[in-house]
Amino acid sequence: MNLAVVILAAGSGTRMKSKTPKVLHPVAGKPMIKHVTENVLALEPQRTIVVVSKDADDVKRILGDSVKYAEQKEQLGTAHALGQAAPLLSDFNGDILVLNGDSPLIQSKSLEELVGHHHKSDAVATIVTTVLEDPFGYGRIIRDDGKVVQVIEEKEASPEQKQIQEINSGIYCFKSKEVLEKIDLIDADNKKKEYYLTDIVSLLVEQKFLVETFEWAPEEMLGVNSRLELAQASLIIYQRNLSKWLDNGVSIVDPLNTYIESDVEIGTDCIIHPQTYLKGNTKVENGCEIGPCTQIMDSKIGAASRVSFSVLTEAKTGANCTIGPYSHLRSGTVLADGAKIGSFSEIKNSSIGKGSKVPHLSYMGDTDIAEDVNVGAGTISCNYDGSKKHKTIIKKGAFIGSDTMLVAPVTIGENAFTGAGSVVGHDVPDDSLAIERTEQKNIPGYSKKKKRKK
């Protein structure tokens, strides 16, 4: 079966009140056009064409070369938009699936069923419809003796037609030859002076071609035209994702306050606590406990690890790691098995060895820590000299005293110690103690003298 797909994505989305193209607004963390194209590409169509406006550099950057592009310089209606894709379909013979780029709730299974129904019925056009209690704003399906004869837009409908509850979704499947022949016959003789793709139905019916409908659940047909609808669509996708993981051996303590994006992977026997955000290409392996109040983006969490009250971005942990509360793991951070990052510690572009600990109030930037190292509270690797970043290396078994300043570039040797409160700017040999602080001086009777001066 030959299939081409045309996605109409040139609309400006004025109701969004945004400089960002409507189709690039994120739904559950992903641009809505990406939701559409990913579900479309799962059908493995021979061609996928996205109709974009003249200012579509950002859309092209997001979608890349996974699709072809047709430009609609003026927004003159949906039929006009499809017409801009026609030159890219001139040598195509098969079915054309047409849908909108602002419909992020569609699912590949439903699209596959639509195409299958269209092909089986041998219809020239199949329209996805549903029945709504409040159909305001949607085109209505007009039938005669049960057969579709017209689709009338809301602004063109009579009061009687507006009472019809069966609506047009804006999703169609056409036979390519017939639709491409008829597209130029559509005129703009309507209140909006636009070329409506819905008018092709009347043209096909007049020539005795079969027009079919295929009903979907209303949820999948929700288009996004406002910030409210954007939020509603995000909530639906989050709930779909949560249901999937609940069915696959993941415990989610409070599904109403947990947010898991579509590309996240989670192993079995994990527990996800409230106010957890799992985003991007995050992978959580088996037996982890995540949250509460945790955000993890584009990171990998090793098996049986615990992350609480923390933020992780582009980080990777081994198994049995403990992170938090109130830890921040930034890009390039790698934790080996059994590592611990504790309260109010920040790690950036650093590796933390097996069983090593950065338990309290510390910053490790551009630092390589070997196994079995203990970093005392308040330790900072001073990696930036004002113009360049420098490396700190802490070797196996070292013990870093509390409030140590490690002035990079510097290397702390195996089993070496630094004294609490030291500023260490030179390499420390293996098995040595580095201590850098002035000798303590006690002044007898100081407090009494101080009081007499008041």
VENKA-V46689 format. One record per residue. N is the residue number from 1. PSI is psi in degrees with one decimal (NA if undefined). OMEGA is omega in whole degrees, -180 to 180 (NA if undefined). BURIAL is I if it has 16 or more other ideal C-beta (glycine too) atoms within 10 Angstrom, else O. Layout:
BEGIN
n=N psi=PSI omega=OMEGA burial=BURIAL
n=N psi=PSI omega=OMEGA burial=BURIAL
END
This chain:
BEGIN
n=1 psi=121.8 omega=178 burial=O
n=2 psi=128.3 omega=-179 burial=O
n=3 psi=131.4 omega=169 burial=I
n=4 psi=151.0 omega=-180 burial=I
n=5 psi=134.5 omega=174 burial=I
n=6 psi=121.3 omega=180 burial=I
n=7 psi=121.4 omega=-179 burial=I
n=8 psi=111.3 omega=-172 burial=I
n=9 psi=29.5 omega=-176 burial=I
n=10 psi=-5.3 omega=-176 burial=I
n=11 psi=145.2 omega=-177 burial=I
n=12 psi=-25.9 omega=179 burial=O
n=13 psi=55.1 omega=-176 burial=I
n=14 psi=-30.3 omega=-179 burial=O
n=15 psi=-15.0 omega=177 burial=O
n=16 psi=-20.3 omega=-179 burial=I
n=17 psi=57.4 omega=-174 burial=O
n=18 psi=149.9 omega=173 burial=O
n=19 psi=-16.1 omega=178 burial=O
n=20 psi=133.0 omega=175 burial=O
n=21 psi=138.9 omega=-174 burial=I
n=22 psi=-44.1 omega=-174 burial=I
n=23 psi=-7.3 omega=178 burial=I
n=24 psi=-4.3 omega=176 burial=I
n=25 psi=136.5 omega=-175 burial=I
n=26 psi=134.9 omega=171 burial=O
n=27 psi=116.5 omega=-175 burial=I
n=28 psi=42.5 omega=172 burial=I
n=29 psi=-1.6 omega=-177 burial=I
n=30 psi=137.4 omega=178 burial=I
n=31 psi=135.9 omega=-173 burial=I
n=32 psi=-31.6 omega=178 burial=I
n=33 psi=-29.4 omega=177 burial=I
n=34 psi=-37.6 omega=175 burial=I
n=35 psi=-43.6 omega=-178 burial=I
n=36 psi=-50.5 omega=-175 burial=I
n=37 psi=-36.4 omega=180 burial=I
n=38 psi=-40.2 omega=178 burial=O
n=39 psi=-34.4 omega=177 burial=I
n=40 psi=-46.8 omega=-177 burial=I
n=41 psi=-21.4 omega=176 burial=O
n=42 psi=-19.5 omega=177 burial=O
n=43 psi=-10.2 omega=-178 burial=I
n=44 psi=53.9 omega=178 burial=O
n=45 psi=156.2 omega=178 burial=I
n=46 psi=-32.9 omega=179 burial=O
n=47 psi=141.1 omega=173 burial=I
n=48 psi=120.0 omega=-176 burial=I
n=49 psi=130.4 omega=176 burial=I
n=50 psi=122.7 omega=178 burial=I
n=51 psi=119.5 omega=-174 burial=I
n=52 psi=165.0 omega=175 burial=I
n=53 psi=176.1 omega=-178 burial=I
n=54 psi=-22.7 omega=179 burial=O
n=55 psi=71.2 omega=-171 burial=O
n=56 psi=24.1 omega=-178 burial=I
n=57 psi=-39.7 omega=-179 burial=O
n=58 psi=-37.7 omega=178 burial=O
n=59 psi=-44.4 omega=-180 burial=I
n=60 psi=-35.3 omega=178 burial=O
n=61 psi=-40.4 omega=-179 burial=O
n=62 psi=-42.6 omega=-174 burial=I
n=63 psi=-23.9 omega=177 burial=I
n=64 psi=-147.9 omega=-176 burial=O
n=65 psi=19.0 omega=177 burial=O
n=66 psi=-15.3 omega=180 burial=O
n=67 psi=168.3 omega=171 burial=I
n=68 psi=162.0 omega=-175 burial=O
n=69 psi=140.7 omega=170 burial=I
n=70 psi=137.5 omega=-175 burial=I
n=71 psi=129.3 omega=173 burial=O
n=72 psi=98.3 omega=-174 burial=I
n=73 psi=-35.6 omega=176 burial=O
n=74 psi=138.8 omega=179 burial=O
n=75 psi=92.8 omega=-176 burial=O
n=76 psi=19.0 omega=177 burial=I
n=77 psi=168.9 omega=-174 burial=I
n=78 psi=-35.7 omega=177 burial=I
n=79 psi=-40.3 omega=177 burial=I
n=80 psi=-39.8 omega=179 burial=I
n=81 psi=-46.6 omega=178 burial=I
n=82 psi=-35.3 omega=178 burial=I
n=83 psi=-29.4 omega=179 burial=I
n=84 psi=-23.9 omega=178 burial=I
n=85 psi=-13.1 omega=-174 burial=I
n=86 psi=-42.1 omega=180 burial=I
n=87 psi=-28.2 omega=179 burial=O
n=88 psi=-4.5 omega=-179 burial=I
n=89 psi=8.5 omega=-173 burial=I
n=90 psi=-30.1 omega=-180 burial=O
n=91 psi=14.9 omega=-177 burial=O
n=92 psi=139.1 omega=177 burial=I
n=93 psi=109.1 omega=-178 burial=O
n=94 psi=-147.6 omega=179 burial=I
n=95 psi=143.6 omega=178 burial=I
n=96 psi=118.6 omega=175 burial=I
n=97 psi=124.6 omega=-179 burial=I
n=98 psi=129.3 omega=179 burial=I
n=99 psi=170.8 omega=-176 burial=I
n=100 psi=147.1 omega=179 burial=I
n=101 psi=-9.2 omega=-180 burial=I
n=102 psi=29.4 omega=179 burial=I
n=103 psi=72.2 omega=-172 burial=I
n=104 psi=-8.0 omega=-175 burial=I
n=105 psi=-3.1 omega=177 burial=I
n=106 psi=151.8 omega=179 burial=I
n=107 psi=146.3 omega=-175 burial=I
n=108 psi=-35.2 omega=180 burial=O
n=109 psi=-42.0 omega=180 burial=O
n=110 psi=-39.9 omega=177 burial=I
n=111 psi=-41.3 omega=179 burial=I
n=112 psi=-41.2 omega=178 burial=O
n=113 psi=-39.2 omega=178 burial=O
n=114 psi=-49.4 omega=-179 burial=I
n=115 psi=-39.4 omega=179 burial=I
n=116 psi=-43.5 omega=179 burial=O
n=117 psi=-44.8 omega=179 burial=I
n=118 psi=-45.9 omega=-178 burial=I
n=119 psi=-41.7 omega=-178 burial=I
n=120 psi=-37.5 omega=-177 burial=O
n=121 psi=-14.8 omega=-178 burial=O
n=122 psi=28.6 omega=176 burial=O
n=123 psi=153.7 omega=174 burial=I
n=124 psi=-32.3 omega=177 burial=I
n=125 psi=136.9 omega=173 burial=I
n=126 psi=128.5 omega=-177 burial=I
n=127 psi=131.4 omega=174 burial=I
n=128 psi=126.2 omega=-179 burial=I
n=129 psi=168.6 omega=169 burial=I
n=130 psi=172.3 omega=179 burial=I
n=131 psi=126.4 omega=-179 burial=O
n=132 psi=142.4 omega=175 burial=O
n=133 psi=-39.6 omega=177 burial=O
n=134 psi=96.8 omega=-175 burial=O
n=135 psi=11.9 omega=-175 burial=I
n=136 psi=134.1 omega=176 burial=O
n=137 psi=-16.1 omega=-177 burial=O
n=138 psi=152.5 omega=170 burial=I
n=139 psi=143.8 omega=-178 burial=I
n=140 psi=146.2 omega=177 burial=I
n=141 psi=118.3 omega=180 burial=I
n=142 psi=126.2 omega=-178 burial=I
n=143 psi=153.3 omega=172 burial=O
n=144 psi=115.4 omega=-177 burial=O
n=145 psi=39.3 omega=176 burial=O
n=146 psi=-13.6 omega=-178 burial=O
n=147 psi=142.0 omega=179 burial=O
n=148 psi=129.4 omega=177 burial=I
n=149 psi=-17.6 omega=-176 burial=O
n=150 psi=153.8 omega=166 burial=I
n=151 psi=122.1 omega=-177 burial=I
n=152 psi=129.5 omega=-180 burial=I
n=153 psi=155.7 omega=-177 burial=I
n=154 psi=-46.4 omega=-175 burial=O
n=155 psi=-20.1 omega=-179 burial=O
n=156 psi=-10.1 omega=-172 burial=I
n=157 psi=146.9 omega=174 burial=I
n=158 psi=165.3 omega=177 burial=O
n=159 psi=-38.6 omega=179 burial=O
n=160 psi=-41.8 omega=-180 burial=O
n=161 psi=-30.7 omega=180 burial=I
n=162 psi=-15.0 omega=177 burial=O
n=163 psi=-15.2 omega=180 burial=O
n=164 psi=134.7 omega=-176 burial=I
n=165 psi=-11.4 omega=176 burial=O
n=166 psi=122.6 omega=-171 burial=I
n=167 psi=160.1 omega=177 burial=I
n=168 psi=132.4 omega=-178 burial=I
n=169 psi=-17.3 omega=-172 burial=I
n=170 psi=11.2 omega=177 burial=I
n=171 psi=127.6 omega=-174 burial=I
n=172 psi=157.3 omega=167 burial=I
n=173 psi=125.2 omega=-176 burial=I
n=174 psi=154.1 omega=162 burial=I
n=175 psi=130.2 omega=-170 burial=I
n=176 psi=-44.8 omega=-174 burial=I
n=177 psi=-49.1 omega=-176 burial=O
n=178 psi=-42.6 omega=-177 burial=I
n=179 psi=-37.7 omega=-179 burial=I
n=180 psi=-28.8 omega=176 burial=I
n=181 psi=-33.5 omega=-173 burial=O
n=182 psi=-17.0 omega=-170 burial=I
n=183 psi=-34.5 omega=-179 burial=I
n=184 psi=-8.4 omega=179 burial=O
n=185 psi=-10.2 omega=-179 burial=O
n=186 psi=133.4 omega=179 burial=I
n=187 psi=177.2 omega=-179 burial=O
n=188 psi=35.8 omega=-179 burial=O
n=189 psi=72.6 omega=-180 burial=O
n=190 psi=174.8 omega=-174 burial=O
n=191 psi=-32.2 omega=-179 burial=O
n=192 psi=-7.1 omega=-179 burial=O
n=193 psi=42.3 omega=178 burial=O
n=194 psi=161.1 omega=177 burial=I
n=195 psi=102.3 omega=-176 burial=I
n=196 psi=129.3 omega=174 burial=I
n=197 psi=-26.3 omega=179 burial=I
n=198 psi=-25.8 omega=-179 burial=I
n=199 psi=-16.8 omega=179 burial=I
n=200 psi=-24.3 omega=180 burial=I
n=201 psi=-47.4 omega=180 burial=I
n=202 psi=-40.2 omega=179 burial=I
n=203 psi=-41.5 omega=-179 burial=I
n=204 psi=-41.7 omega=-180 burial=I
n=205 psi=-40.6 omega=179 burial=I
n=206 psi=-31.2 omega=-180 burial=O
n=207 psi=18.8 omega=173 burial=O
n=208 psi=23.7 omega=174 burial=O
n=209 psi=148.3 omega=-179 burial=I
n=210 psi=126.0 omega=174 burial=O
n=211 psi=122.3 omega=-178 burial=I
n=212 psi=162.8 omega=169 burial=I
n=213 psi=158.4 omega=179 burial=I
n=214 psi=119.1 omega=-171 burial=I
n=215 psi=133.8 omega=174 burial=O
n=216 psi=165.0 omega=170 burial=I
n=217 psi=142.4 omega=-177 burial=O
n=218 psi=-33.6 omega=-176 burial=O
n=219 psi=-43.9 omega=-175 burial=O
n=220 psi=-18.9 omega=-175 burial=I
n=221 psi=0.8 omega=-178 burial=I
n=222 psi=116.2 omega=173 burial=I
n=223 psi=155.6 omega=-178 burial=I
n=224 psi=112.2 omega=179 burial=I
n=225 psi=-2.0 omega=-179 burial=I
n=226 psi=167.9 omega=178 burial=O
n=227 psi=-34.8 omega=178 burial=O
n=228 psi=-46.8 omega=179 burial=O
n=229 psi=-31.3 omega=175 burial=I
n=230 psi=-46.0 omega=179 burial=I
n=231 psi=-40.2 omega=180 burial=O
n=232 psi=-41.5 omega=179 burial=O
n=233 psi=-41.2 omega=178 burial=I
n=234 psi=-43.5 omega=-179 burial=I
n=235 psi=-40.8 omega=-180 burial=O
n=236 psi=-43.9 omega=-179 burial=I
n=237 psi=-41.0 omega=176 burial=I
n=238 psi=-42.8 omega=-179 burial=I
n=239 psi=-36.6 omega=175 burial=O
n=240 psi=-45.2 omega=-179 burial=O
n=241 psi=-42.6 omega=179 burial=I
n=242 psi=-43.0 omega=179 burial=I
n=243 psi=-40.0 omega=179 burial=O
n=244 psi=-45.5 omega=-176 burial=O
n=245 psi=-32.3 omega=174 burial=I
n=246 psi=-32.3 omega=178 burial=O
n=247 psi=-6.3 omega=-176 burial=O
n=248 psi=33.2 omega=169 burial=O
n=249 psi=20.6 omega=177 burial=O
n=250 psi=131.8 omega=176 burial=I
n=251 psi=125.7 omega=179 burial=O
n=252 psi=110.2 omega=-169 burial=I
n=253 psi=-42.8 omega=-177 burial=O
n=254 psi=88.8 omega=-176 burial=O
n=255 psi=-23.7 omega=-179 burial=I
n=256 psi=-13.6 omega=-179 burial=O
n=257 psi=37.4 omega=178 burial=O
n=258 psi=137.4 omega=-172 burial=I
n=259 psi=113.7 omega=-178 burial=I
n=260 psi=121.0 omega=-178 burial=I
n=261 psi=166.7 omega=-167 burial=I
n=262 psi=-28.4 omega=-176 burial=I
n=263 psi=1.9 omega=180 burial=I
n=264 psi=144.9 omega=175 burial=I
n=265 psi=136.6 omega=-179 burial=O
n=266 psi=132.5 omega=178 burial=I
n=267 psi=174.8 omega=-179 burial=I
n=268 psi=160.2 omega=177 burial=O
n=269 psi=25.6 omega=171 burial=O
n=270 psi=152.4 omega=175 burial=I
n=271 psi=125.3 omega=-180 burial=O
n=272 psi=118.9 omega=-177 burial=I
n=273 psi=166.7 omega=-176 burial=I
n=274 psi=156.6 omega=179 burial=O
n=275 psi=34.8 omega=173 burial=O
n=276 psi=135.1 omega=178 burial=I
n=277 psi=112.4 omega=177 burial=I
n=278 psi=116.9 omega=-166 burial=I
n=279 psi=158.9 omega=174 burial=I
n=280 psi=-141.0 omega=-178 burial=O
n=281 psi=49.9 omega=179 burial=O
n=282 psi=140.9 omega=176 burial=I
n=283 psi=125.0 omega=178 burial=I
n=284 psi=119.5 omega=-177 burial=I
n=285 psi=175.9 omega=-172 burial=I
n=286 psi=143.5 omega=169 burial=O
n=287 psi=18.6 omega=180 burial=I
n=288 psi=159.2 omega=173 burial=I
n=289 psi=118.6 omega=-173 burial=I
n=290 psi=131.5 omega=178 burial=I
n=291 psi=-177.9 omega=5 burial=I
n=292 psi=172.3 omega=173 burial=I
n=293 psi=56.5 omega=-176 burial=I
n=294 psi=139.9 omega=174 burial=I
n=295 psi=125.6 omega=-180 burial=I
n=296 psi=121.6 omega=-176 burial=I
n=297 psi=126.4 omega=173 burial=I
n=298 psi=44.9 omega=-176 burial=I
n=299 psi=163.1 omega=176 burial=I
n=300 psi=127.0 omega=-179 burial=I
n=301 psi=120.2 omega=-177 burial=I
n=302 psi=162.3 omega=-175 burial=I
n=303 psi=143.1 omega=174 burial=I
n=304 psi=27.0 omega=177 burial=I
n=305 psi=161.1 omega=-178 burial=I
n=306 psi=125.2 omega=179 burial=I
n=307 psi=123.6 omega=-180 burial=I
n=308 psi=142.2 omega=176 burial=I
n=309 psi=47.1 omega=-172 burial=I
n=310 psi=165.5 omega=178 burial=I
n=311 psi=126.9 omega=179 burial=I
n=312 psi=132.2 omega=178 burial=I
n=313 psi=121.1 omega=178 burial=I
n=314 psi=46.4 omega=179 burial=I
n=315 psi=164.1 omega=-179 burial=I
n=316 psi=130.4 omega=179 burial=I
n=317 psi=151.9 omega=172 burial=I
n=318 psi=-165.5 omega=180 burial=I
n=319 psi=153.3 omega=173 burial=I
n=320 psi=34.6 omega=176 burial=I
n=321 psi=154.1 omega=176 burial=I
n=322 psi=126.4 omega=-177 burial=I
n=323 psi=124.6 omega=178 burial=I
n=324 psi=179.4 omega=3 burial=I
n=325 psi=155.5 omega=174 burial=O
n=326 psi=45.9 omega=174 burial=I
n=327 psi=154.5 omega=178 burial=I
n=328 psi=111.0 omega=177 burial=I
n=329 psi=115.5 omega=-176 burial=I
n=330 psi=179.5 omega=-174 burial=I
n=331 psi=135.6 omega=177 burial=O
n=332 psi=2.9 omega=179 burial=I
n=333 psi=132.0 omega=178 burial=I
n=334 psi=123.0 omega=178 burial=I
n=335 psi=130.9 omega=174 burial=I
n=336 psi=173.2 omega=-178 burial=I
n=337 psi=135.6 omega=172 burial=I
n=338 psi=6.7 omega=179 burial=I
n=339 psi=155.6 omega=-179 burial=I
n=340 psi=129.3 omega=173 burial=I
n=341 psi=120.7 omega=-170 burial=I
n=342 psi=-158.0 omega=-168 burial=I
n=343 psi=129.2 omega=174 burial=O
n=344 psi=39.9 omega=176 burial=O
n=345 psi=140.3 omega=180 burial=I
n=346 psi=132.0 omega=-179 burial=I
n=347 psi=129.8 omega=-179 burial=I
n=348 psi=126.5 omega=174 burial=I
n=349 psi=48.6 omega=-175 burial=I
n=350 psi=157.1 omega=174 burial=I
n=351 psi=134.3 omega=-179 burial=I
n=352 psi=120.1 omega=-171 burial=I
n=353 psi=172.5 omega=-177 burial=I
n=354 psi=124.8 omega=177 burial=I
n=355 psi=3.4 omega=-180 burial=I
n=356 psi=156.5 omega=-173 burial=I
n=357 psi=134.0 omega=168 burial=I
n=358 psi=80.2 omega=-162 burial=I
n=359 psi=-21.9 omega=-172 burial=I
n=360 psi=130.9 omega=159 burial=I
n=361 psi=44.4 omega=-174 burial=I
n=362 psi=157.7 omega=173 burial=I
n=363 psi=122.7 omega=176 burial=I
n=364 psi=107.6 omega=179 burial=I
n=365 psi=131.8 omega=180 burial=I
n=366 psi=48.6 omega=-175 burial=I
n=367 psi=135.4 omega=174 burial=I
n=368 psi=115.1 omega=-179 burial=I
n=369 psi=124.4 omega=180 burial=I
n=370 psi=-171.1 omega=-176 burial=I
n=371 psi=155.6 omega=174 burial=I
n=372 psi=40.6 omega=176 burial=I
n=373 psi=139.9 omega=174 burial=I
n=374 psi=124.7 omega=179 burial=I
n=375 psi=117.4 omega=-176 burial=I
n=376 psi=162.5 omega=-177 burial=I
n=377 psi=140.3 omega=175 burial=I
n=378 psi=11.2 omega=-179 burial=I
n=379 psi=140.1 omega=179 burial=I
n=380 psi=131.8 omega=168 burial=I
n=381 psi=114.0 omega=-176 burial=I
n=382 psi=88.1 omega=-168 burial=I
n=383 psi=-10.3 omega=-172 burial=I
n=384 psi=123.7 omega=-178 burial=O
n=385 psi=10.7 omega=-179 burial=O
n=386 psi=-18.3 omega=178 burial=O
n=387 psi=-30.1 omega=-178 burial=O
n=388 psi=153.1 omega=173 burial=O
n=389 psi=144.6 omega=-179 burial=O
n=390 psi=159.1 omega=-172 burial=O
n=391 psi=140.6 omega=169 burial=I
n=392 psi=134.9 omega=178 burial=I
n=393 psi=125.2 omega=178 burial=I
n=394 psi=117.3 omega=-172 burial=I
n=395 psi=172.9 omega=-172 burial=I
n=396 psi=133.2 omega=171 burial=I
n=397 psi=5.7 omega=-179 burial=I
n=398 psi=155.3 omega=178 burial=I
n=399 psi=116.6 omega=-178 burial=I
n=400 psi=116.4 omega=-178 burial=I
n=401 psi=156.3 omega=-178 burial=I
n=402 psi=144.5 omega=175 burial=I
n=403 psi=33.4 omega=175 burial=I
n=404 psi=135.1 omega=172 burial=I
n=405 psi=115.0 omega=180 burial=I
n=406 psi=103.1 omega=-173 burial=I
n=407 psi=104.8 omega=-175 burial=I
n=408 psi=152.4 omega=1 burial=I
n=409 psi=134.5 omega=-179 burial=I
n=410 psi=148.8 omega=179 burial=I
n=411 psi=130.0 omega=176 burial=I
n=412 psi=122.0 omega=-172 burial=I
n=413 psi=171.9 omega=179 burial=I
n=414 psi=134.7 omega=177 burial=I
n=415 psi=19.8 omega=178 burial=O
n=416 psi=161.2 omega=179 burial=I
n=417 psi=148.8 omega=165 burial=I
n=418 psi=139.4 omega=180 burial=I
n=419 psi=146.2 omega=180 burial=I
n=420 psi=137.1 omega=176 burial=I
n=421 psi=10.5 omega=-176 burial=I
n=422 psi=149.9 omega=170 burial=I
n=423 psi=109.9 omega=-172 burial=O
n=424 psi=110.0 omega=-178 burial=I
n=425 psi=1.9 omega=179 burial=O
n=426 psi=152.8 omega=180 burial=O
n=427 psi=144.2 omega=179 burial=O
n=428 psi=121.1 omega=-179 burial=I
n=429 psi=163.0 omega=176 burial=O
n=430 psi=144.1 omega=173 burial=O
n=431 psi=19.3 omega=-178 burial=O
n=432 psi=161.4 omega=173 burial=O
n=433 psi=126.1 omega=173 burial=O
n=434 psi=122.9 omega=178 burial=I
n=435 psi=131.1 omega=-175 burial=O
n=436 psi=93.4 omega=175 burial=O
n=437 psi=153.9 omega=-178 burial=O
n=438 psi=155.5 omega=180 burial=O
n=439 psi=137.0 omega=180 burial=O
n=440 psi=136.5 omega=179 burial=O
n=441 psi=124.2 omega=178 burial=O
n=442 psi=134.2 omega=-180 burial=O
n=443 psi=105.0 omega=-178 burial=O
n=444 psi=141.4 omega=175 burial=O
n=445 psi=11.1 omega=-174 burial=O
n=446 psi=-42.1 omega=-175 burial=O
n=447 psi=-34.6 omega=178 burial=O
n=448 psi=-41.2 omega=177 burial=O
n=449 psi=-38.3 omega=-179 burial=O
n=450 psi=-41.9 omega=-178 burial=O
n=451 psi=-35.9 omega=-178 burial=O
n=452 psi=-25.0 omega=-179 burial=O
n=453 psi=-16.7 omega=-177 burial=O
n=454 psi=NA omega=NA burial=O
END
